[in-house]
């Protein structure tokens, strides 16, 4: 029995890591926060992403994920909310005032740093409102994880996925906020921020127009 759980756990880890490391709204949001605001903002947003994972795991465990995935109305509402939030973040990035950080201090925030709570909230909403994540966790808890696996073990799977999400995106935040990376991008950082904004809007439109 233990070997079966270990094999299942290994499958969950691999499948989840592949999903987490693939480019998407989470990666774009963390990248912008880390480059434009600060390493701190990126790490707090990564923590928010981890909380979002816990949210997905929680409603999957109690069966709400099944209801959302199989309800056209609920899924459409979630899709519209998620798409709208991504477009909102992208619009803010496009409309942000030109950066004025001194070139001699590439490690300093380019614009006013995000409060910790705001960064956590941004990470949480970006993740929890992603309808693709809803379908991913629905598939994970119905096709990868055996329904007979004890709930306590499934909770451990969820905690691991939340921690792995936080760890991966915290690493991304640390790398992108490094002085050398910022220094290399200093002259084009405004264009990079606009590119992030355009990508977020495109992702939002893709979510809005996508079929289940």
ChimeraX attribute file (.defattr): number of C-alpha atoms within 10 A of each C-alpha:
attribute: neighborCount
match mode: 1-to-1
recipient: residues
	/A:1	6
	/A:2	7
	/A:3	8
	/A:4	10
	/A:5	16
	/A:6	11
	/A:7	12
	/A:8	16
	/A:9	19
	/A:10	13
	/A:11	15
	/A:12	20
	/A:13	16
	/A:14	11
	/A:15	14
	/A:16	19
	/A:17	15
	/A:18	10
	/A:19	14
	/A:20	19
	/A:21	13
	/A:22	10
	/A:23	9
	/A:24	13
	/A:25	21
	/A:26	24
	/A:27	17
	/A:28	19
	/A:29	23
	/A:30	27
	/A:31	24
	/A:32	24
	/A:33	28
	/A:34	28
	/A:35	31
	/A:36	27
	/A:37	20
	/A:38	24
	/A:39	27
	/A:40	21
	/A:41	30
	/A:42	32
	/A:43	26
	/A:44	28
	/A:45	33
	/A:46	33
	/A:47	24
	/A:48	28
	/A:49	29
	/A:50	27
	/A:51	24
	/A:52	25
	/A:53	26
	/A:54	21
	/A:55	18
	/A:56	25
	/A:57	25
	/A:58	15
	/A:59	17
	/A:60	22
	/A:61	19
	/A:62	10
	/A:63	13
	/A:64	14
	/A:65	23
	/A:66	19
	/A:67	14
	/A:68	21
	/A:69	20
	/A:70	14
	/A:71	12
	/A:72	12
	/A:73	11
	/A:74	13
	/A:75	19
	/A:76	17
	/A:77	15
	/A:78	19
	/A:79	24
	/A:80	20
	/A:81	19
	/A:82	25
	/A:83	25
	/A:84	18
	/A:85	20
	/A:86	27
	/A:87	21
	/A:88	16
	/A:89	20
	/A:90	26
	/A:91	17
	/A:92	13
	/A:93	22
	/A:94	19
	/A:95	12
	/A:96	14
	/A:97	10
	/A:98	13
	/A:99	15
	/A:100	10
	/A:101	15
	/A:102	12
	/A:103	13
	/A:104	9
	/A:105	13
	/A:106	20
	/A:107	21
	/A:108	21
	/A:109	24
	/A:110	23
	/A:111	16
	/A:112	11
	/A:113	18
	/A:114	19
	/A:115	12
	/A:116	16
	/A:117	13
	/A:118	15
	/A:119	23
	/A:120	24
	/A:121	19
	/A:122	24
	/A:123	28
	/A:124	24
	/A:125	20
	/A:126	22
	/A:127	24
	/A:128	22
	/A:129	22
	/A:130	24
	/A:131	23
	/A:132	16
	/A:133	17
	/A:134	26
	/A:135	19
	/A:136	16
	/A:137	22
	/A:138	25
	/A:139	16
	/A:140	18
	/A:141	20
	/A:142	12
	/A:143	10
	/A:144	15
	/A:145	17
	/A:146	13
	/A:147	12
	/A:148	7
	/A:149	12
	/A:150	10
	/A:151	12
	/A:152	9
	/A:153	12
	/A:154	20
	/A:155	15
	/A:156	12
	/A:157	18
	/A:158	21
	/A:159	17
	/A:160	19
	/A:161	21
	/A:162	24
	/A:163	17
	/A:164	18
	/A:165	26
	/A:166	23
	/A:167	16
	/A:168	15
	/A:169	25
	/A:170	23
	/A:171	16
	/A:172	19
	/A:173	27
	/A:174	18
	/A:175	17
	/A:176	22
	/A:177	28
	/A:178	17
	/A:179	17
	/A:180	13
	/A:181	14
	/A:182	24
	/A:183	17
	/A:184	11
	/A:185	15
	/A:186	23
	/A:187	11
	/A:188	11
	/A:189	19
	/A:190	20
	/A:191	14
	/A:192	18
	/A:193	24
	/A:194	19
	/A:195	17
	/A:196	22
	/A:197	26
	/A:198	18
	/A:199	19
	/A:200	26
	/A:201	24
	/A:202	17
	/A:203	20
	/A:204	26
	/A:205	17
	/A:206	12
	/A:207	21
	/A:208	18
	/A:209	12
	/A:210	10
	/A:211	8
	/A:212	13
